[in-house]
């Protein structure tokens, strides 16, 4: 099972690769289509790791309060709210669902 420290290391690695690629790749030779694909690769990797962390409990699928918190965080991110607001809203939603159930 992945821990949050592993998630953090993966994020640093993904963005490090992106920064390295940005400095080494001649962007004039890359097509616009590939630029869009490469811009979204780090987000896809981080999203996959976060989804795995939020939806897995051991070897089983766990649909619980964490899923509500993740949905609230996604909504806040989609609305481009500040990160502090996003974290507090997601934590509050998760805590409320856990308190009710």
C-alpha positions as CSV (number, residue, x, y, z in Angstrom):
1,X,0.0,0.0,0.0
2,X,1.2,3.5,-0.9
3,X,1.8,5.9,1.9
4,X,1.5,9.7,1.7
5,X,5.3,10.0,1.8
6,X,5.5,7.8,-1.4
7,X,2.8,10.0,-3.0
8,X,4.9,13.1,-2.2
9,X,8.0,11.5,-3.6
10,X,6.1,10.6,-6.8
11,X,4.9,14.1,-7.2
12,X,8.4,15.5,-6.8
13,X,9.7,12.9,-9.3
14,X,7.0,13.7,-11.8
15,X,7.5,17.4,-11.7
16,X,11.3,16.9,-11.7
17,X,11.0,14.9,-14.9
18,X,8.8,17.6,-16.4
19,X,11.3,20.3,-15.5
20,X,14.1,18.3,-16.9
21,X,12.1,17.6,-20.1
22,X,11.3,21.3,-20.4
23,X,15.0,22.2,-20.3
24,X,16.3,19.4,-22.5
25,X,13.6,19.2,-25.2
26,X,13.5,21.7,-28.1
27,X,9.9,22.8,-27.9
28,X,10.0,24.1,-31.5
29,X,10.4,20.5,-32.7
30,X,7.5,19.1,-30.7
31,X,4.0,19.2,-32.3
32,X,1.2,21.1,-30.6
33,X,-0.7,17.8,-30.1
34,X,2.3,16.3,-28.2
35,X,2.7,19.4,-26.1
36,X,-0.9,19.0,-24.9
37,X,-0.3,15.3,-24.1
38,X,2.9,16.0,-22.3
39,X,1.4,18.8,-20.2
40,X,-1.3,16.4,-18.9
41,X,0.9,13.4,-18.0
42,X,1.9,14.6,-14.5
43,X,-1.7,15.4,-13.6
44,X,-2.8,11.9,-14.8
45,X,-0.1,10.2,-12.7
46,X,-0.8,12.2,-9.6
47,X,-4.6,11.7,-10.0
48,X,-4.1,7.9,-10.3
49,X,-2.0,7.7,-7.2
50,X,-4.4,9.9,-5.2
51,X,-7.4,7.8,-6.4
52,X,-5.6,4.6,-5.4
53,X,-4.8,6.0,-2.0
54,X,-8.4,7.3,-1.5
55,X,-10.3,4.3,-2.8
56,X,-8.2,1.3,-1.6
57,X,-8.2,-0.3,1.8
58,X,-5.7,-3.2,1.6
59,X,-6.6,-5.3,-1.4
60,X,-10.3,-4.2,-1.5
61,X,-12.2,-1.2,-2.9
62,X,-13.3,1.1,-0.1
63,X,-16.1,3.6,-0.8
64,X,-16.3,5.6,2.4
65,X,-15.9,9.2,3.7
66,X,-12.6,9.7,1.9
67,X,-14.4,9.5,-1.5
68,X,-16.7,12.4,-0.4
69,X,-13.6,14.4,0.6
70,X,-12.0,13.7,-2.7
71,X,-15.1,14.8,-4.6
72,X,-15.2,18.0,-2.6
73,X,-11.5,18.7,-3.3
74,X,-12.0,18.0,-7.0
75,X,-14.9,20.4,-7.1
76,X,-12.9,23.1,-5.3
77,X,-10.0,22.6,-7.7
78,X,-12.3,22.8,-10.6
79,X,-13.6,26.1,-9.3
80,X,-10.0,27.2,-8.9
81,X,-10.4,27.9,-5.2
82,X,-7.2,28.5,-3.1
83,X,-5.4,25.4,-1.8
84,X,-6.1,26.2,1.8
85,X,-9.9,26.5,1.1
86,X,-9.7,23.2,-0.8
87,X,-8.0,21.3,2.0
88,X,-10.3,22.7,4.7
89,X,-13.4,22.0,2.6
90,X,-12.3,18.4,1.8
91,X,-11.3,17.7,5.5
92,X,-14.6,19.2,6.7
93,X,-16.7,17.1,4.3
94,X,-14.8,14.0,5.3
95,X,-15.2,14.7,9.0
96,X,-19.0,15.4,8.6
97,X,-19.6,12.2,6.7
98,X,-17.7,10.2,9.3
99,X,-19.6,11.9,12.1
100,X,-22.9,11.1,10.5
101,X,-22.2,7.5,9.8
